[in-house]
Amino acid sequence: MSDLDLPTRNLVRIAAAIAASGEATMRTVMEQAADSVDPVQVDEVILQSYLFAGFPRALNAARIWRAVSGQPAPHADPSAGIANAPDWVSSGAATCTTVYGDSYELLRENVRALHPALDAWMIADGYGKVLSRPQLDLKSRELCIVAACAASTQQRQLHSHLHGALNSGATPAEVAGVFDSLHDLVDSAEIDRYRGLLFHVLSKRQSLRHSKLQ
């Protein structure tokens, strides 16, 4: 039994299927979700999936969702135009700060050490252009990212986004509910491992809170 409401449960399942499942499973998951989700929010999960699953999977997901939902794409999306790039940088920095909290500056330093272009793209493109879009709240986005990272076995990123989901307002029960929702999409041994990782994250956060109070 998941601690997520039905729409959120279906969004995280869609995110996981996009990230790691074949097209037949992706279609089935979308068909199961179609009557309980906001189509605009599904669009947002698909759009953000290109950051975590790649452009080909995002395109395939969009094609399947159009067929399943019968919903056409919007005629235009002015917020996606390059003229908005300066806003992406500022909104991206703010969103990334929310997600990473006290680790934000260290994140930037570490990513710049990998390549400065990755740092610039992470802020402007990832956290600004995509994850700061208002059509889906940040907590829901982070829960979907947790699902995508879990399904695709990206444990390093999963660790970061477990913190990110909690920093964005998700409760521990809601984060655990993501894993409960993926029982038929992710191997049970992996799910158990991810639950252990969440326990480790929660314990570490509690220890840090206690140390700050002393």
MARSE-320577 format. One record per residue: x, y, z of N, C-alpha, C, CB in turn; residue in three letters. Coordinates in steps of 0.05 Angstrom, whole numbers, plus 5000, padded with zeros to 4 digits. Glycine has a CB too. Example, Ala and Ser with C-alpha at 12.3 -4.5 7.8 and 13.67 -1.06 7.14 Angstrom:
BEGIN
526448865156524649105156526449345156522649115181ALA;525749555142527349795143525850015157528249885114SER;
***
This chain:
BEGIN
501749765000500050005000501850255000498150005025MET;501350434981503050664978501950894994503350744949SER;503751065005502851305019502451545000504951385041ASP;502651494975502251704955499251704947504051664930LEU;498251944940495551954929495651824901494452244928ASP;493351754890493251604865494551754842490351534858LEU;493952014838495252154815498252154817494252444814PRO;499352204841502252204844503451924841503052314872THR;502051734851502951454847503151394817500951254861ARG;501251474802501351414773503451584759498651474761ASN;503951824768506051984756508851854761506052264768LEU;509351754785511951634790512251374775512351584820VAL;510051234771510150984755510751054726507550834757ARG;509551264716510151344688513151424686508351584680ILE;514151574705516951654705518751414704517551834729ALA;518151214721519850974722519750824696518950794745ALA;517350794684517050654659518450784637514050614652ALA;518351054635519851194615522851144617519251494616ILE;523851144642526651124646527850844640527351194675ALA;526250634643527450374642525850154629528150284669ALA;523350194623521649984612521549994582518849994624SER;520649774570520149764541517649914534520049474532GLY;517149944508514850104500512249974508514950144470GLU;512049704508509549574515508849624544509749274510ALA;510749604561510249664590509649964594512649584607THR;511050134580510550414582507650474574512450584564MET;506750354553503950394544501950294565503450254517ARG;502450064576500749944597500550134621501649674605THR;502850224630502850404654501250664648505750474662VAL;501650774624500151014617497150964614501251124591MET;496450734603493550664601492350634629493250404585GLU;493750514647492750484674492450754688494650304691GLN;494050944681494151204694492251404682496851314694ALA;491451364657490251574641487851714654489351464615ALA;486151564668483751674680484151824706481651454684ASP;486551804717486951924744489152134745487651704763SER;490252204722492452404722491652644705495052274712VAL;492852874712492553114696494353084671493253374713ASP;493253094647494953064623497253254622493253084599PRO;496853504632499053694631501353604649497953974640VAL;500653484671502753394689504253154677501653314716GLN;502852984663504252764649506152884628502252574635VAL;505253084613507053214594509653314608505653464581ASP;509353424632511653524647513553294655510853674671GLU;512453074664514052834670515552744646512352604682VAL;514252744623515552664598517752854591513452634575ILE;517153114593519153314585521653294603517953594588LEU;521253254629523553244647525052974644522753284676GLN;523752774632525152524629527552534611523152314619SER;527652734593529952744576532552804592529552944554TYR;532252924615534552974632535652724645533853174654LEU;533852534650534552294666534552034650532752274689PHE;533252034627532951794611533851834582530151694611ALA;534352074574535252124547533052214528536651884536GLY;533852344507531852454488530352234473533252624467PHE;531552014465529951804451527651704468531751584443PRO;528151644493526051544510523851764515527151454537ARG;524652014517522752224520520952244495524152494525ALA;522152224472520552224447518651994445522452224422LEU;519651754452517851514451515651544471519451264458ASN;516251644495514151684515512051884506515351774541ALA;512852104493510952304484509152184462512452544473ALA;510352024444508751904423506751714435510651744403ARG;507551544454505651354466503451504482507151164485ILE;504251714496502251864512500252004494503652064529TRP;501052104471499152234453497152024444500652354429ARG;498051784438496251574429494351474451497851334418ALA;495451444475493851334497491851544507495651254520VAL;492651784510490951994522489052124502492652214534SER;489752114476488252264456488552564458485352194459GLY;490352654476490752944480492953044460491652994509GLN;492353244444494353354427496353524442493053524405PRO;498653554430500653734442499654024441503353714428ALA;500554194459499854484457500854594431500954644481PRO;499454794421500254914395502955064397498155114385HIS;503555164420506055304425506755304454505855604414ALA;509255354460510155364488512155594490511455094498ASP;511255844493513056074493515256064514511456324497PRO;514655924537516655914558519055754550515355794583SER;518855594529521155424521523055564502520055174507ALA;522355814493524055954474526656054486522556194464GLY;528656074469531356144479531456424490533256124456ILE;529456594484529456864495529156854526527157024483ALA;528256634536527856604565530456514579525656414571ASN;532656474565535056364576536056504601537256364556ALA;536056774602536956914627535256834651536857214623PRO;532656794647530956714669531656424678528056734662ASP;532356254659533055974666535355964685533655814640TRP;537356144681539656134699538856214727541856334688VAL;537356424731536556504758534656314771535356784757SER;532656224755530756034767532055764772528255994749SER;533955684754535355434758537055434783537055374734GLY;538355654788540055674813538255654837541655934813ALA;535955784837534155774860532955494864531855974856ALA;532155364843531055094845533154894854529855004818THR;535554914843537654734851538454784880540154784833CYS;538355024890538955084918536854954936538955384923THR;534354954928532254824943532754524944529454874931THR;533454404922533854114920536254024936534154024891VAL;538454174934540954084947541454214974543254144929TYR;540054424981540454545007543254625012539454355028GLY;544354545035547054625044549154505026547554535072ASP;548454315009550454184991550654324964549753894987SER;549154544960548954664934551754754924547154904935TYR;553154904940555755004931557754784925556955194952GLU;557654574941559454344936558654204911559354144960LEU;556054174906555154064880556254214857552054054879LEU;555954474857556954644835559954604831556354934840ARG;561454594853564354564851564954294839565554594879GLU;563654084848564253814838563553784809562653604855ASN;561253894800560453874772562354034755557553954768VAL;563154274764565054434748567654284745565554704762ARG;568454124765570953974763570753754742571653844790ALA;568253654736567853464715568053594688565153314718LEU;566653824685566753994661565054234666565853834635HIS;566154474660564554714665561954724649566154964660PRO;561954604625559554604609557354444624560054484582ALA;558054224637556054074651554854234674557253814662LEU;556454394687555454564708553454774697557754704723ASP;554254904675552555104663549954984653553955244640ALA;550054754640547654624630545854524652548454394611TRP;547154424674545554324696543754544707547454224718MET;544854784710543255004722541255124702545155224732ILE;542255204678540455334659538455144646542155474637ALA;539454924637537754734622536254554641539454564603ASP;537654414659536354224677534454354697538354054691GLY;535654504715534054614737532554864730535854674761TYR;533455004709532055244700529855194679533955444690GLY;530755124655528855094633526854874638530355024608LYS;527654654651525954424654524654404682527454164649VAL;526254384703525154324729523854564743527354214747LEU;524254804733522955034744520355104730524755274743SER;519554944710516954994697514754974718516554794673ARG;512755164716510755174737508454964735509555444738PRO;508354814713506154634708506054394727506154544680GLN;508354344740508454124760510154214783509553864747LEU;509154174808510654274831513254114835508854244856ASP;515154244849517754124852517753864868519654324865LEU;516053844888515953594904515153364886513953624927LYS;513153404869512353184851514553124831509753264836SER;515853334821518053284802520253114816519253554793ARG;520953184840523053034854522252744860523853174880GLU;519752694867518852424871519052264845515952424881LEU;518352394822518652264796521552214789517352434774CYS;523352394797526152354792527252114809527852604799ILE;526352094834526951864850526151604836525651884878VAL;523751604825522751364811524451304787519851404803ALA;525151504771526751464747529551364754526951724731ALA;530751474774533451384782533351104793534651574803CYS;531251034808531050764819530650564797528650744839ALA;528950624778528350434756530750384738526050534739ALA;532450594735534750574717537350514733535050834702SER;537050444758539250364776541550574777540450104767THR;540750824778542651044781542851114810541851294763GLN;544350954826544250984855545551244864545650754868GLN;547651334851548851584860546951814858551451644844ARG;545551834835543552044831541152004849542752064802GLN;540451744853538151684871538751794899537651384872LEU;541151754909541851854935541452154937544851774942HIS;542452294916542052584916539152674916543552704892SER;537552524900534752614897532952504919533752524870HIS;533852314934532452254959532552504978533552004974LEU;534952614980535152864995533553084981538152954997HIS;533653094955532253304940529253284944532753274911GLY;528053054944525253024949524453114977524352734945ALA;526053034997525553125024525953425027527452985044LEU;527953535014528453825015526253985001531153895003ASN;524853854983522653984967519953944980522653874939SER;519853825003517353815018516053535020515453985006GLY;517253335009516153065011516652955039517352874990ALA;514752805049515152665075516752405070512452615089THR;517952295091519252035088517351825078520451955114PRO;514851835087512851635079512251665049510251665095ALA;512151915039511651955010514051844994511252245005GLU;516451895003518751794988518751494988521451905000VAL;518251365011518051075013515750974995517550985041ALA;513651134992511451064975512151044946509251254978GLY;514251184938515151154910516050874906517551354904VAL;517650764924518650494921516350294922520750434942PHE;514450334940512150164941510650154915510250244964ASP;510650384901509050404876510450264852508750694869SER;512950194855514450074833514849774835517150214831LEU;513249644852513649364858513649184833511549264877HIS;512249264812512049094788513849204766509249074778ASP;515349414771517049544751519949514757516249834747LEU;520649474783523349464792523749204808524149714809VAL;525949064804526548814818526348854848529348714811ASP;525148654862524648684890527248714907523148434900SER;529448584898531948614912532948904910534048424901ALA;532549024886533349304883531649484901533049394854GLU;529049434902527249584918528149574948524349494916ILE;528849334957529749314985532349474989530249014991ASP;534149464969536649614972536049914973538449554948ARG;534150014957533450294957532050374983531650364933TYR;530450194994529350265020531450295042527350035029ARG;533550125040535850155058537250415054537749925054GLY;537550495029538850755023537150985035539150794993LEU;534550965032532851175044533151185075529851125037LEU;533250945087533750935116536351075124533650645126PHE;538451025108541051145113540851455110543151035093HIS;539451545089539151835085537651965108537651885058VAL;535451835117533851945139535451955165531351785143LEU;537051745170538651735194540851955194540051465197SER;542051995170544052205168542852475172545452185141LYS;540552525161539252785164538552835193536752805146ARG;537552625207536852655235539352725252535552405245GLN;541552585245544052635260545052925256546252445251SER;544753025231545553295226543853495241545453355196LEU;541253445242539453625257540253635286536553535254ARG;540853395297541553385326544153535331541753095335HIS;546053505313548653635317548353945316550653545296SER;546554045300546154335298544754445323544354395273LYS;543354275337541954365361543854365386539654185367LEU;546154235383547954215406549754465408549653965404GLN;
***
